[in-house]
Amino acid sequence: MTTNPINSIDKLKREFLEYCEIERGQSLKTVANYDRYLKRYFTEMGIKNVNNINEDSVREFRIFLNRQPGLKLKGQQVGTLKRNTQNYHIIALRVFLKYLNKRGITALASDKIELAKTKGRELDLMTNIELERLLNAPDVKTEQGLRDKALLELFFSTGLRVSELASLDSDLDLSRDEFSVRGKGEKVRVVFLSPLAKESIKSYLKSRKDMEGAMFVSVSRNSKQVLKKAGGVENENRLTSRSIERIVKHYAIKAGISKKVTPHVIRHSFATDLLSNGADIRSVQIMLGHANIATTQIYTHHTDAGLKEIHKKFHSRKAG
C-alpha cells in the first residue's frame, strides 16, 4: 500500500464524506457530524496529510478535547466536554482511517485508537402509572387532543424515533396492524399497532378537515408554511421533531410527572415493557431498529427488578 501525496487531507475527507452518504447510506446528520469532528482534529492538530495522523497527534487531540469546557447552564460553565462527545470525535477518525485502509492508502491503523471508558448509560424511565397518566392526558374532546392522543399512543405502540414519527404520512393502511418505516441508515423495518393506537389514529384522522399529506399537523392556521414540491406547490403543516418534543413535555407536566419526559423516554418505555413481559431481546432489537444488539442490552438492566420476586417465589431454600 502506498501513500499518494497528491491527495490532500481535505480532498480525502470530502471523498470519505461522499462515500458515507452514497455508498454507506448514512444520514446527512451523521455525515455533517463526521465532517465537523474531523475538521476539528485536522485544524487543532495541524493535519495537512495522512502522514500527520499518528498516535502522538491523536493523544494530543484527546487531551485537547478533555480540557474543553462543557455546556453552559444558566450562564455558568458546567464541567468539561462529556466523554461520549469526546468519543464521537474519535469514532469519526477511526471510520475515516478504515476508509483510507480500504482504498489502499497507508495510514494509522484504526484499531490503534481506543475509545475512552464511559459510565454505563442511564435511562430515564417512567413508572407504569406515570405512563398511563401521560397517555390519558390529552383532552380527546378537541381536535388537538385527538391528535396528541394518537401521537402518544403511536409512540408507545411502535417505539418509533421522533424523526420517524414526524415523517409519517396520513395514508397509513389502518386495515393492517403493522406498517413499514424507514429509519437510521435508510433501513426499513416493520412496526406494529396496538388496538388503542389504531383507534386513536382513526379518531384523529376522522376529525381532520384538511387535505395535507402529513400524519401529524399543526391545528393552528397561523403556522402554515408553503412547501415547494415537484409538480406544484402544496400547503403542508407537518409537525417537526422539535414540535413533537414540546407536545410530549407539555403532557408530562399536565400528567404531574416531575422527571424529564421526551419522545426517547417513551421509546425506552416501549422496549422495557416488551422485555418485562417476556419478549426476547433479539425481537426487541429488530423492532427498535438497533443495528447492534449491544445497544438494546441496556434495557435488560431495567427489567431485572422482577427477578427478586421470582427468586423469592421459586427458590427452594425457604424458611421452614
C-alpha atoms as one frame of an Amber mdcrd trajectory, in Angstrom:
protein
   0.000   0.000   0.000   1.298   3.451  -0.823   0.560   6.981   0.247  -0.410
   9.265  -2.592   0.997  12.766  -1.863  -1.340  14.267  -4.470  -4.311  13.508
  -2.223  -4.656  16.402   0.206  -6.285  15.675   3.553  -9.255  17.916   2.665
  -9.788  16.084  -0.625  -9.680  12.721   1.143 -12.115  13.962   3.757 -14.528
  15.150   1.082 -14.358  11.814  -0.722 -14.836   9.994   2.587 -17.971  12.009
   3.394 -19.360  11.314  -0.089 -18.662   7.608   0.450 -20.530   7.686   3.792
 -23.539   9.387   2.224 -23.769   7.477  -1.041 -22.284   4.024  -0.505 -22.921
   3.538   3.216 -26.283   5.310   3.063 -25.667   7.241   6.282 -27.906  10.155
   7.197 -26.946  13.710   6.298 -26.789  14.488  10.027 -24.216  11.730  10.604
 -22.177  12.918   7.613 -22.269  16.508   8.896 -21.095  15.325  12.323 -18.199
  13.374  10.791 -17.244  16.490   8.844 -17.275  18.667  11.960 -15.315  16.228
  14.131 -12.642  15.553  11.518 -12.291  19.250  10.709 -11.714  19.958  14.394
  -8.964  17.344  14.599  -7.270  18.487  11.389  -7.413  22.167  12.428  -6.327
  21.811  16.051  -3.518  19.359  15.319  -2.348  20.978  12.058  -3.033  17.854
   9.972  -2.021  18.531   6.357  -1.613  14.989   5.031  -2.213  11.392   6.038
   1.298  11.002   7.482   0.453  13.613  10.146  -2.172  11.281  11.578  -0.214
   9.352  14.176  -0.593   8.171  17.754   1.065  11.319  19.124  -1.302  13.707
  17.361  -4.295  11.598  18.401  -3.130  11.608  22.036  -2.674  15.396  21.948
  -6.123  15.805  20.424  -7.677  13.691  23.175  -6.024  15.872  25.798  -7.335
  18.930  23.959 -10.891  17.516  23.933 -10.731  16.528  27.581  -9.892  20.115
  28.550 -12.687  21.710  26.539 -15.440  23.387  28.592 -18.794  21.691  28.880
 -22.249  23.157  28.367 -23.431  26.389  29.929 -26.369  26.188  32.302 -27.908
  29.497  33.382 -24.801  31.270  32.140 -22.459  29.082  34.189 -19.918  26.698
  32.687 -20.572  23.120  33.803 -17.573  20.777  33.808 -15.751  19.734  30.667
 -16.748  18.112  27.381 -18.649  14.879  28.048 -16.776  11.623  27.490 -19.393
  10.462  24.994 -18.929  13.634  22.948 -15.154  13.158  23.053 -15.633   9.608
  21.801 -17.788  10.801  18.886 -14.738  12.709  17.593 -12.570   9.600  17.895
 -15.152   7.352  16.257 -15.255   9.700  13.246 -11.471   9.484  12.954 -11.483
   5.678  13.210 -14.117   5.346  10.472 -12.048   7.724   8.301  -8.914   5.624
   8.832 -10.788   2.428   7.945 -11.905   4.116   4.742  -8.309   5.058   3.875
  -7.185   1.488   4.510  -9.972   0.182   2.247  -8.689   2.456  -0.513  -5.168
   1.144  -0.085  -3.814   4.383   1.377  -1.217   3.819   4.094  -2.412   5.386
   7.336  -2.521   4.780  11.072  -4.427   1.575  11.853  -7.849   2.400  13.302
  -7.524  -0.301  15.981  -4.577   1.626  17.438  -7.077   4.178  18.730  -9.159
   3.159  21.730 -12.264   4.917  22.944 -12.371   6.468  26.392 -14.224   4.441
  29.010 -17.597   5.887  29.879 -20.085   5.285  32.644 -22.967   2.971  31.898
 -25.759   4.779  30.132 -28.538   5.859  32.450 -32.121   5.538  31.305 -34.910
   7.855  32.370 -37.902   5.581  32.770 -41.478   6.259  33.743 -43.410   4.002
  36.064 -46.441   2.226  34.606 -48.698   4.628  36.500 -46.853   7.656  35.093
 -47.021   6.225  31.589 -50.764   5.646  31.919 -51.271   9.213  33.136 -49.244
  10.552  30.207 -51.174   8.561  27.591 -54.501   9.707  29.042 -53.532  13.370
  29.481 -54.850  14.759  26.143 -58.438  16.054  26.046 -59.981  13.965  23.281
 -62.978  16.298  23.017 -60.820  18.608  20.904 -59.100  18.115  17.540 -55.741
  18.927  19.124 -56.383  16.445  21.929 -57.300  13.717  19.429 -54.083  14.419
  17.523 -51.949  14.316  20.656 -53.631  11.165  21.973 -52.903   9.450  18.631
 -49.324  10.734  18.701 -48.612   9.431  22.218 -50.322   6.071  21.660 -48.421
   5.600  18.388 -45.116   6.353  20.128 -45.734   3.731  22.802 -47.143   1.151
  20.390 -44.234   1.304  17.940 -41.161   2.651  19.760 -40.527   4.999  16.822
 -37.811   7.626  16.949 -39.214  11.164  16.948 -37.856  11.847  13.444 -39.523
   8.657  12.169 -42.878   9.632  13.661 -42.631  13.188  12.292 -42.064  11.830
   8.768 -45.204   9.641   8.707 -47.921  10.385   6.167 -51.664  10.196   6.720
 -52.211   7.472   4.120 -51.266   4.764   6.633 -53.100   1.497   5.924 -55.129
   1.066   9.115 -56.729  -2.140   7.888 -53.499  -3.834   8.992 -51.813  -3.930
  12.386 -48.388  -3.093  11.001 -46.561  -0.729   8.687 -43.046  -0.179   7.405
 -40.870   2.749   8.446 -37.536   3.926   7.070 -35.144   4.587   9.946 -31.466
   5.290  10.525 -29.187   4.477   7.636 -32.236   4.243   5.347 -33.012   0.818
   6.837 -36.627  -0.297   6.613 -38.282  -2.160   9.477 -41.814  -3.196  10.388
 -43.552  -1.720  13.445 -46.878  -2.758  14.945 -50.056  -1.005  16.000 -51.818
  -1.800  19.242 -55.650  -1.695  19.142 -55.596   1.525  21.215 -53.103   3.182
  18.886 -55.140   2.179  15.822 -58.398   3.510  17.272 -56.728   6.748  18.372
 -55.327   7.341  14.880 -58.711   6.611  13.270 -60.464   9.089  15.584 -57.850
  11.749  14.900 -57.898  11.342  11.111 -61.723  11.395  11.129 -61.618  14.773
  12.900 -59.259  16.290  10.309 -60.709  18.744   7.801 -57.505  19.498   5.892
 -56.142  17.762   2.818 -52.498  17.643   3.884 -50.353  14.584   3.421 -48.613
  14.532   6.795 -49.914  12.306   9.581 -49.379  14.868  12.326 -50.032  18.514
  11.516 -50.442  21.712  13.462 -54.028  22.692  14.257 -53.049  26.369  14.200
 -53.783  28.071  10.880 -51.202  30.763  11.577 -48.268  28.353  11.440 -48.792
  27.087   7.878 -45.832  27.003   5.559 -45.800  26.701   1.802 -43.524  23.911
   0.635 -42.481  23.717  -2.996 -42.648  20.197  -4.303 -42.142  18.543  -7.631
 -45.272  19.006  -9.668 -46.543  22.124  -7.938 -46.981  23.926  -4.635 -48.598
  22.260  -1.693 -49.571  23.650   1.695 -48.211  21.426   4.406 -48.171  21.975
   8.111 -46.278  18.871   9.259 -45.207  18.846  12.896 -41.433  18.963  13.293
 -39.449  16.776  15.678 -38.984  19.801  17.922 -42.736  20.488  17.979 -43.427
  16.877  18.936 -40.860  17.075  21.745 -42.672  20.145  23.105 -46.021  18.329
  22.927 -44.660  15.373  24.928 -43.170  17.741  27.511 -46.486  19.596  27.812
 -48.440  16.429  28.608 -45.796  15.150  31.017 -46.230  18.352  33.033 -50.014
  18.102  32.743 -49.846  14.496  33.987 -47.847  15.619  37.038 -44.672  13.752
  36.073 -41.727  15.529  37.680 -38.931  13.801  35.726 -37.916  14.881  32.235
 -40.038  13.102  29.631 -39.081  13.106  25.944 -40.106  11.004  22.931 -36.991
   8.917  23.580 -38.184   8.183  27.124 -41.399   6.771  25.627 -39.211   4.678
  23.296 -37.384   3.387  26.390 -40.728   2.539  27.985 -41.761   0.639  24.838
 -38.612  -1.507  24.998 -38.722  -2.230  28.721 -42.455  -3.014  28.554 -41.792
  -5.692  25.923 -38.815  -7.193  27.759 -40.517  -7.223  31.161 -43.486  -9.052
  29.612 -41.324 -11.811  28.180 -40.204 -10.593  24.730 -36.756 -11.809  23.662
 -34.034  -9.222  23.213 -33.409 -10.063  19.543 -37.038  -9.273  18.662 -36.904
  -6.011  20.586 -33.678  -5.101  18.769 -35.422  -5.547  15.408 -38.486  -3.545
  16.472 -36.326  -0.666  17.727 -34.180  -0.675  14.598 -30.911  -1.079  16.501
 -28.015  -2.115  14.276 -26.153  -3.626  17.242 -27.774  -5.801  19.910 -25.423
  -4.263  22.499 -27.464  -1.062  22.170 -30.601  -2.980  23.086 -28.989  -4.801
  26.017 -29.006  -1.622  28.102 -32.742  -2.157  28.592 -32.231  -5.544  30.217
 -30.716  -3.885  33.301 -34.045  -2.179  33.872 -36.168  -5.306  33.557 -34.356
  -7.206  36.295 -36.416  -5.691  39.118 -38.875  -8.600  38.983 -36.119 -11.162
  39.424 -36.108 -10.604  43.201 -39.772 -11.611  43.433 -39.181 -14.612  41.158
 -36.277 -15.686  43.384 -38.454 -15.373  46.488 -41.264 -17.343  44.903 -39.348
 -20.178  43.316 -36.072 -20.632  45.211 -36.083 -23.883  47.180 -34.309 -22.574
  50.321 -37.336 -21.078  52.070 -37.814 -20.574  55.782 -39.465 -23.534  57.435
